[in-house]
Amino acid sequence: MTQPCCALKIGDLNAVCSFGPLANAWYGYNRVGADDSANVSPRSEVTVDSSRRRSSMDEELLPFPQTRAPCFPKRLQTDPCGASVSGLGRFKREPALVSGFLTSFCEMVWPKLSGAVQKLMDERVQEALKVAILKLPESMRGEVHYNISFGDSAPIIKDVYSWRKHPCVKDGIEVCGKMHWDAKVDMQLAIGPLNFGIDRILIDGVGCIIFRPLMDQAPILGGFHLFYCSPPKLRVGLTGLGGITRWAAVDDKVSEIMAEAFKMVMVLPQRMTQRFANTKIEDMPDFRCPPPVGVLQVKVLGARNLPGVDLGFGGRTSDPYCTVTVGGRTLRTSSCSRTLKPDWSQDPALVFLVYHERQDLKLQIFDENVLRQDIQLAELPRRIRSVADLAAKCGEARWLELATNDSGHGGNGEAEGSAIHLCAIFCDLAPDQSVGKAPQTSGTYVLALKLFHLRKVAPGDALGTKIRLRMGDLEIVSRPCKAIDPGNVHGFGKRMSTQISQLLQKGVDVTTVAEAFHLDPEVVEEVHRVQAKEHSWFGWDEAHYQLLPTDDMVQLEVQLGSSSNSSWSTTSSWLPLFFEAQHLDQVLQRCREAKSGHLQLQFPYGAEKGLVGVSLELFCGDGALLPV
C-alpha cells in the first residue's frame, strides 16, 4: 500500500492523499493525546478522536515516541504562531508531523548543504583544534595536521520541542528539538607523534535550525543557522592507532579534543551559518552572531542541611561554595568556612548572557580544599535542566531541593533535606531606542561590538589583524582578520562570480561587466582577483556581546597581522582608532547617524590611512538587576 503523506478529518469525512514519503509524520496525529505539549501553530491542528481503536496500519506509521517539552517561564511563553497554552508554558504539539517533515527535508537538501557544512567546518575546526590541543599533556602535543570530509548522513530531528518566529529578529523562523547526527566521516589526524583516523562521529543534543533572513522573492529562504543549545553528547570512532591498540588513554584524549573543538564550532554562542546564493545581507555581523535573547540573574541566598565531609570538633562540617554554569560561562559565590548552612545573601548576583532559553543550567555546591581537589556536595536535580526551568520556578526567592553526594565521605544523615535558597530573574533584551541619551544607571544593558571590513591595507598587513575594545575593566579582542568573499557583501553566489571572471578573461571591459551585473567596477575587479586566489578584501563580520561596565569611556585599537613587514609598525603594537578615549553616548550617536550603518575609523598606515568598519550598539533589558 502506498503510504499517504497527509490526511484531513472534517466531521465524519476522512480525506487521505496517497503520495509521498512523509506519511509517518502526518499519521503521528492519531497518536497524539490531549496531554502532549510544545509550540505548534493552530493552523496545523487536526481534530482526532483519541478514544477510537487504532488499526494495525496506524501502528506501523507511528514510530515516534511521546515526550514532554520543558516548561517555559511566563515571559518566555511567546508563540507567534498563536498556539494555545495549557499549564506552565506548555503548548499542544504534534511531534511526529514536524519531526518527520524536517528529517525528510534535511535528507533531501543535505547533498546540497553538505559541501557548505564541510567548508564551514574546515574553516572553524582548524582554529578550534589548535586551542583544544593545548589541553593535552606536553608529551602528546605537536603540530596538528588533518583533512576532513563528511558523508551523506544528514542530521535527524528525533523530537521537536518548539517552532516559532525567531525571538531576536523579525525575519527568521526557528525550529528547536532533539537532534541526532550519526555522521560517517573520513578524517585523518596527526597530533605530534600520533597518527590515527576518525570514521564516525555520533552527536546527540538539543539543537536548533533557524532559517533567516526571509525574503520577498525567490529563494525566499536567504540562509540558515545550525547550533546546539548546550554541549551535546559526542562519541567518535577511531581507526588506526586508536582502533587497533584500543588505548583507552588515547581514545579519551581524542574524544576530549573533538568535543572541545565541536563546542567551539556549533555550541552557543558559536553557530554554523550559511548565506544562500543571491542573498544580500546588509548586516553580516548580526547574521553570523545574533545578539543574546536575554540576561539571567541568579541570586544565591544560602543553603541548608549540606553533607559534612571535613572533621571538626563538633562533628562533620564543610567549607561550601556554589557554582552556576550557563553555556560555557561558570560563576561562583564566596566560600563559607565550617558550616552546613552557608549564607551567601551578601554576595552579588551572578549574571549570564542567554542566547537560547533551552541552554543547560548547572548549579553545584562544592567543599573547598587547599591541598586536595574540591569535593562536590550537592547539585540541582535534572528536572531543572535549563534556563527556562529555573526562571519559571524562581521568579521569587524560594527553597529548592538538592540532590546530595555524601556517599563515601562519611555522611551521617545530616544531608537529608538538603536545599538551596535562591532567586532567578530573566530579562528580555531589545535594541535601546534612547537616541542621543546615555544609558540609565539602573537597568540591564548589553554592549554589542560589531566588526565589519578592513580597507586600504596591504594583504600582507591585513591578514591576521585584530581589533580591541577597552572600557574600564572590560576588554574585548576580536578573532584574526580573514579574507572576505565579495559575494557575501553584495549578494551573489559562486555561479555569478564565475561568469564575471570568464567575461573578464575573454577581454570584456570591467565597466561593461559592472553595468551588466549592476555592480561597482571595484567589486568586479575584486571578484576576478578572488577567482585567481588573490584576495584584497579582508574583515571579520563578527559581533561580540558583553554586559555594560560602569566606566563609559571607550577606546578602540587595531593591531596589524603577524605577517606585517612594515618598518613603521610592529606586530605587538596597538594603534588607536580614537586618538583619545570617547564617551559611550557620543560613539553610539555617531554609529546611529552613519549612512552605512557603521563607522569607518582611520588609523595611521604609512603615507595613507587605513580604515576599519566598526559599530557599537546597546541592548536594554525589561527589568533591573537583582540587588548586589
C-alpha positions in Angstrom: 0.0 0.0 0.0 1.3 3.5 -0.9 1.9 5.5 2.2 -0.1 8.7 2.5 1.6 12.0 3.2 -1.4 13.9 4.5 -4.8 13.4 6.0 -7.8 15.6 6.9 -10.8 15.0 9.1 -13.9 17.1 8.5 -16.7 15.8 10.7 -17.1 12.1 9.8 -15.2 12.5 6.4 -11.6 11.3 6.2 -9.6 12.5 3.2 -6.3 10.8 2.5 -3.7 11.9 -0.1 -1.7 8.8 -1.1 1.6 10.1 -2.4 5.0 10.9 -0.9 7.2 9.5 1.9 6.0 11.7 4.8 3.0 9.6 5.8 4.6 8.6 9.1 4.8 12.3 10.1 1.2 13.1 9.3 -0.2 9.9 10.8 1.5 10.9 14.0 -1.6 12.9 14.7 -3.5 9.7 15.5 -1.1 9.0 18.3 -1.0 12.4 20.0 -3.1 12.7 23.1 -4.5 15.8 24.7 -1.6 16.0 27.2 1.2 16.3 24.6 2.7 19.8 24.7 5.0 22.1 22.8 4.9 25.1 20.5 2.6 24.5 17.5 0.6 26.6 15.1 -3.2 26.2 15.4 -3.3 26.0 11.7 -1.7 22.6 11.9 -4.1 21.1 14.5 -6.4 18.3 13.4 -9.3 17.0 15.3 -8.7 13.4 16.3 -10.9 11.1 18.3 -8.3 9.7 20.8 -10.8 7.1 22.0 -11.1 5.2 18.7 -9.3 2.0 18.3 -6.1 2.3 16.1 -5.7 -0.1 13.2 -2.6 -2.1 12.6 -1.8 0.2 9.7 -1.8 3.2 12.1 0.6 1.5 14.4 3.1 0.8 11.6 3.1 4.5 10.8 3.8 5.7 14.3 7.5 5.3 15.1 7.8 8.5 17.2 7.5 8.2 21.0 5.5 10.7 23.0 7.7 13.1 25.0 7.1 16.3 27.0 8.8 19.6 26.4 10.4 21.6 29.1 8.3 24.3 30.8 8.9 28.0 29.9 8.6 30.9 32.3 5.7 33.3 31.6 7.7 35.9 29.8 9.1 33.2 27.5 5.6 31.9 26.6 5.8 33.6 23.3 4.5 31.6 20.4 3.9 33.9 17.4 2.1 31.1 15.7 -0.7 31.6 18.2 -0.8 28.1 19.8 -3.0 27.6 22.8 -1.2 27.4 26.1 -2.1 24.9 28.9 -0.3 24.6 32.2 3.1 26.3 32.8 4.2 27.3 29.3 3.1 24.0 27.7 1.9 24.1 24.1 0.0 21.5 22.2 2.2 19.8 19.6 2.2 17.0 17.1 5.8 15.7 17.3 5.6 13.1 14.6 4.4 15.5 11.9 7.1 18.1 12.4 9.9 15.6 13.2 9.2 13.5 10.1 8.9 16.5 7.8 12.1 18.1 9.0 14.0 14.8 8.9 12.9 14.2 5.3 13.6 17.8 4.4 17.2 17.5 5.7 17.7 14.3 3.8 16.6 15.9 0.6 18.7 19.1 0.9 21.7 17.5 2.6 23.5 16.7 -0.7 23.5 20.4 -1.4 24.3 21.6 2.1 27.0 19.0 2.9 29.5 20.9 0.8 28.8 24.2 2.6 28.9 22.4 6.0 32.2 20.8 5.2 33.7 24.2 4.1 32.5 25.9 7.3 33.7 23.0 9.5 37.1 23.1 7.8 37.5 26.8 8.5 36.5 26.6 12.1 37.8 23.2 13.2 41.4 24.2 12.4 41.2 27.1 14.8 39.4 25.0 17.4 41.9 22.1 17.2 44.8 24.5 17.9 43.1 25.7 21.1 41.9 22.2 22.2 45.4 20.7 21.6 46.8 22.8 24.4 44.8 20.8 26.9 46.8 17.6 26.1 49.8 16.5 28.1 53.0 18.0 26.8 54.2 14.6 25.6 51.3 14.4 23.2 51.5 18.0 21.9 52.8 18.9 18.5 51.8 20.2 15.1 48.3 19.2 14.1 47.5 18.0 10.5 44.1 16.9 9.4 41.7 16.6 6.5 38.0 16.1 6.8 35.1 15.1 4.6 31.5 14.4 5.6 29.5 11.6 4.2 25.8 11.6 3.1 24.3 11.2 6.6 22.1 14.1 7.4 21.1 15.2 10.9 17.9 13.5 12.2 15.3 15.5 14.1 14.2 12.9 16.7 11.7 15.1 18.5 10.5 18.7 18.1 10.2 20.9 21.1 9.1 24.1 19.5 8.8 26.1 16.3 8.3 29.8 16.2 9.4 33.1 14.8 13.0 33.9 15.9 12.8 35.7 19.2 15.5 38.2 18.3 14.8 39.2 14.7 11.6 39.7 12.7 12.8 37.9 9.6 13.6 34.4 10.8 11.9 31.1 11.8 13.3 28.8 14.4 12.8 25.0 14.9 14.2 23.5 18.2 14.3 19.9 19.1 16.5 16.8 19.9 18.9 16.3 17.1 20.9 13.1 16.4 23.7 13.1 13.8 25.4 9.8 13.0 28.0 11.2 10.6 30.2 8.9 8.6 33.4 10.9 8.1 36.8 10.4 6.6 39.1 12.4 9.0 42.8 11.8 9.4 44.6 13.4 12.4 48.3 13.7 13.2 48.8 15.1 16.7 52.5 15.2 17.4 53.8 11.6 17.2 50.3 10.1 17.0 48.6 9.3 13.7 45.1 8.0 13.5 41.8 8.4 11.8 38.1 9.1 12.7 35.5 7.3 10.6 32.4 8.2 12.6 31.0 11.0 14.8 27.8 10.5 16.8 26.2 13.6 18.2 23.1 13.8 20.4 21.7 17.0 22.0 19.1 19.8 21.9 19.7 21.8 18.8 18.1 24.5 16.6 17.8 25.2 12.9 17.0 28.9 12.1 16.1 30.0 8.6 16.9 33.7 8.2 16.5 36.1 6.5 13.1 35.5 4.9 12.9 37.4 1.6 10.1 38.7 -0.6 11.4 36.9 -3.7 13.0 33.5 -4.6 14.7 31.7 -3.0 12.6 33.0 0.0 15.0 31.4 2.5 18.1 33.6 2.5 20.3 31.4 4.7 20.3 29.2 7.8 21.8 28.8 11.2 22.6 25.4 12.9 23.7 25.1 16.5 23.3 23.1 19.7 22.0 25.0 22.8 24.4 23.2 25.1 27.4 20.8 24.6 25.9 17.6 23.2 26.9 14.0 23.9 29.6 13.2 21.4 31.4 9.9 20.6 34.0 9.3 17.9 35.0 6.1 16.1 38.8 5.7 15.9 40.8 3.9 13.3 44.5 3.2 13.1 46.3 3.6 16.4 43.1 4.1 18.5 41.0 1.4 16.8 43.8 -1.3 16.7 45.5 -1.0 20.0 42.4 0.2 21.9 44.5 2.6 24.1 41.9 3.9 26.5 44.0 7.0 27.2 44.3 7.9 23.5 40.6 7.3 23.0 39.7 9.5 25.9 42.0 12.3 24.8 40.9 12.3 21.2 37.3 12.3 22.2 38.1 15.3 24.5 39.8 17.1 21.7 36.9 16.6 19.3 34.3 17.6 21.9 36.2 20.8 22.7 36.6 21.6 19.0 32.9 20.9 18.3 31.9 23.1 21.2 33.9 26.0 19.6 32.2 25.5 16.3 28.5 24.6 16.9 27.6 25.2 20.6 26.1 28.6 21.6 27.1 31.3 21.3 29.0 29.7 18.4 27.0 28.6 15.4 27.3 27.5 11.8 25.8 30.0 9.4 25.4 29.8 5.6 24.1 32.5 3.3 22.3 31.1 0.3 23.3 32.4 -3.2 21.7 35.7 -4.4 21.0 36.8 -0.8 22.4 40.3 0.1 22.8 40.7 3.8 23.4 44.2 4.9 24.5 43.4 8.5 26.7 40.3 8.2 28.0 40.5 11.9 24.4 40.4 13.1 23.7 37.5 10.7 26.6 35.4 11.9 26.5 36.4 15.6 22.9 37.4 16.6 22.5 39.1 20.0 21.5 37.2 23.1 17.8 36.8 23.8 18.1 38.0 27.4 20.0 38.2 30.7 19.7 35.7 33.5 20.4 37.0 37.0 20.8 34.4 39.8 20.9 35.5 43.4 22.1 32.6 45.6 21.0 33.4 49.1 22.0 30.3 51.1 21.7 26.6 51.6 20.9 24.2 54.4 21.5 20.6 55.5 24.5 20.1 53.3 26.7 17.0 53.7 29.7 17.3 56.0 33.0 16.0 54.6 35.5 17.6 57.0 36.1 16.5 60.6 35.6 19.2 63.2 35.4 19.5 67.0 31.6 19.5 66.8 31.2 16.8 64.2 31.4 16.8 60.5 31.4 20.1 58.6 32.2 21.6 55.2 33.6 24.8 53.5 30.9 25.2 50.8 30.7 27.5 47.8 28.2 27.4 44.9 28.8 27.5 41.2 26.3 28.2 38.4 27.1 27.4 34.8 25.2 28.6 31.7 26.7 27.7 28.4 30.5 28.0 28.6 30.4 30.5 31.5 30.8 29.5 35.1 30.4 31.9 38.1 30.7 31.2 41.8 29.9 32.5 45.2 32.3 33.1 48.0 33.3 30.3 50.4 31.8 29.9 53.8 34.0 28.3 56.4 33.0 25.3 58.6 29.3 25.3 58.1 26.5 23.1 56.7 24.2 26.1 56.4 26.1 28.7 54.4 24.8 32.3 53.9 25.6 34.0 50.6 23.0 36.7 50.8 25.7 39.4 50.8 27.3 38.1 47.6 26.4 39.9 44.3 24.0 38.3 41.8 25.5 36.0 39.2 24.7 37.4 35.7 24.7 35.5 32.4 24.0 36.3 28.8 21.4 33.8 27.5 21.4 33.0 23.8 18.5 30.5 24.0 16.2 29.7 26.9 16.9 25.9 26.4 20.6 26.4 27.3 21.5 23.9 30.0 21.9 25.3 33.5 24.1 23.6 36.1 24.1 24.5 39.8 26.6 22.7 42.1 27.9 23.1 45.6 31.4 22.1 46.5 33.6 21.8 49.6 36.7 24.0 49.1 40.0 22.4 49.9 43.5 23.7 49.8 45.7 20.6 49.5 43.3 18.4 47.6 40.6 18.5 44.9 37.3 20.2 45.9 34.5 17.7 46.6 31.1 18.1 45.2 28.4 18.1 47.9 25.2 18.6 46.1 23.6 19.8 42.8 20.2 20.8 41.4 18.3 17.7 40.2 18.0 17.1 36.4 14.3 18.1 36.4 15.7 21.7 36.5 17.9 21.5 33.5 17.5 24.7 31.5 17.5 28.5 31.9 13.7 28.4 31.3 13.1 25.8 34.0 14.9 27.8 36.7 13.3 31.2 35.6 9.9 29.6 35.7 10.4 28.3 39.3 12.4 31.0 41.0 10.9 34.3 39.9 10.7 35.0 43.6 13.1 33.7 46.3 12.3 30.1 47.2 13.9 26.9 48.5 14.8 24.1 46.0 15.6 20.6 46.9 19.2 19.4 46.2 20.5 16.0 45.1 23.3 15.3 47.5 26.6 13.4 47.0 27.6 12.4 50.5 28.4 8.7 49.9 31.9 7.7 50.6 32.7 10.8 52.6 31.4 9.8 56.0 27.9 11.2 55.6 26.0 10.7 58.8 22.4 11.5 57.7 22.8 15.3 58.1 22.4 15.6 54.3 18.7 14.6 54.4 16.6 17.6 53.3 19.4 19.5 51.6 18.1 22.6 49.8 19.3 25.9 48.3 17.6 29.3 48.7 17.8 31.4 45.5 16.0 33.8 43.2 16.4 33.9 39.4 15.1 36.7 37.0 15.2 36.6 33.2 15.2 39.9 31.4 14.4 40.1 27.7 16.7 42.2 25.6 15.7 44.7 22.9 17.7 47.4 21.0 18.0 50.6 23.0 15.9 53.3 21.4 17.0 56.2 23.6 18.8 58.1 20.8 21.4 60.5 22.0 20.9 59.6 25.6 23.4 57.9 27.8 22.2 54.6 29.4 20.5 54.9 32.8 22.4 53.9 35.9 19.7 51.3 36.8 18.6 48.6 34.5 20.2 45.8 32.4 22.4 46.8 29.4 24.4 44.8 27.0 27.0 46.3 24.7 27.5 45.0 21.2 30.7 45.4 19.3 30.3 44.8 15.5 33.3 44.4 13.3 33.0 44.7 9.5 35.8 45.2 7.0 39.4 46.4 6.8 40.3 48.6 3.9 43.3 50.4 2.3 45.7 48.0 3.9 48.1 45.7 2.0 47.2 42.0 2.1 50.4 41.1 4.0 49.5 43.6 6.8 45.8 42.9 6.8 45.7 39.1 7.2 45.5 38.3 11.0 44.7 41.9 12.1 42.8 42.2 15.4 40.6 44.8 17.0 40.5 45.5 20.7 37.9 47.5 22.7 38.6 48.7 26.2 36.1 50.2 28.8 37.5 50.2 32.3 38.0 46.5 33.3 36.2 45.3 30.1 38.4 44.1 27.2 37.1 42.5 24.0 39.7 41.2 21.5 38.5 40.0 18.0 39.5 37.0 16.1 42.2 37.4 13.5 41.1 39.1 10.3 40.4 36.9 7.3 39.8 37.3 3.6 36.2 38.3 2.7 34.2 37.0 -0.3 32.6 39.9 -2.2 29.6 37.8 -2.8 28.8 37.8 0.9 28.7 41.6 0.9 26.9 42.2 -2.4 24.6 39.3 -2.6 25.7 36.9 -5.3 26.9 33.4 -5.5 29.6 31.3 -7.0 27.9 30.9 -10.4 27.8 34.7 -10.9 31.4 35.1 -9.7 32.5 32.5 -12.3 30.6 34.3 -15.1 32.2 37.6 -14.2 35.7 36.1 -14.2 35.1 34.4 -17.5 33.9 37.6 -19.2 37.0 39.5 -18.0 39.3 36.7 -19.2 37.7 37.0 -22.7 38.7 40.7 -22.8 35.3 42.3 -21.8 35.9 45.7 -20.3 35.4 46.0 -16.5 33.0 48.9 -16.8 30.8 46.9 -19.2 30.7 43.9 -16.9 29.9 46.1 -13.9 27.0 47.7 -15.8 25.7 44.3 -16.9 25.6 42.9 -13.4 24.7 46.2 -11.7 27.9 46.2 -9.6 30.7 48.7 -8.9 33.8 48.3 -11.0 35.8 47.8 -7.8 33.6 44.8 -6.9 34.1 43.3 -10.4 37.9 43.6 -10.1 37.8 42.0 -6.7 35.7 39.1 -7.9 38.3 38.4 -10.6 41.1 38.5 -8.0 39.3 36.1 -5.7 38.8 33.7 -8.6 42.6 33.9 -9.1 43.1 33.3 -5.3 44.4 36.9 -4.8 42.2 38.4 -2.1 42.4 42.1 -1.4 39.3 42.5 0.8 39.6 41.5 4.5 37.5 41.7 7.6 35.8 39.9 10.5 32.0 40.0 10.0 31.5 39.1 13.7 29.9 40.6 16.8 30.8 40.5 20.5 28.4 41.0 23.4 29.2 41.9 27.0 27.4 43.4 30.0 27.9 47.1 30.0 30.5 48.2 32.5 30.2 51.2 34.8 33.0 53.0 33.0 31.6 54.9 30.0 34.9 55.8 28.3 35.5 53.8 25.1 38.9 53.2 23.4 39.2 51.2 20.2 42.6 49.9 18.9 43.9 47.9 15.9 46.8 45.5 15.8 48.1 44.5 12.3 48.6 40.9 11.5 51.6 38.7 12.2 52.7 38.8 8.5 53.2 42.6 8.7 56.6 43.7 7.4 56.1 47.5 7.6 59.0 49.4 9.1 56.8 51.9 10.8 54.9 49.3 12.9 55.5 46.2 14.9 53.0 43.4 15.2 52.9 43.8 19.0 51.8 47.4 18.9 48.1 48.6 19.2 47.2 51.6 17.1 44.4 53.8 18.4 41.2 54.2 16.3 40.3 57.1 18.6 43.2 59.4 19.3 41.7 59.7 22.8 39.0 57.8 24.7 35.5 58.9 23.9 32.2 58.8 25.9 30.0 55.8 25.0 27.0 58.0 24.3 29.0 60.0 21.7 30.1 56.8 19.9 26.6 55.4 19.9 25.2 58.6 18.4 27.9 58.6 15.7 27.0 54.9 14.8 23.3 55.7 14.6 24.0 58.7 12.2 26.4 56.8 10.0 24.8 56.3 6.5 26.4 52.8 6.0 25.2 51.7 9.5 28.7 51.6 10.9 31.7 53.9 11.3 34.8 53.9 9.1 37.5 54.7 11.6 41.0 55.7 10.4 44.4 54.7 11.8 47.9 55.6 10.6 49.2 53.4 7.9 52.3 54.6 6.1 51.6 57.7 4.0 47.9 56.9 3.9 45.2 56.0 6.4 43.8 52.5 7.0 40.1 52.1 7.5 38.2 49.8 9.9 34.5 49.3 9.8 33.2 49.3 13.4 29.8 49.8 15.1 28.7 49.9 18.7 25.1 49.1 19.7 23.3 49.0 23.0 20.6 46.5 24.1 18.5 47.1 27.2 16.6 44.6 29.4 13.0 44.9 30.6 14.0 44.5 34.2 16.5 45.8 36.7 19.4 43.7 38.0 18.9 42.0 41.3 20.3 43.9 44.3 24.0 43.3 44.9 
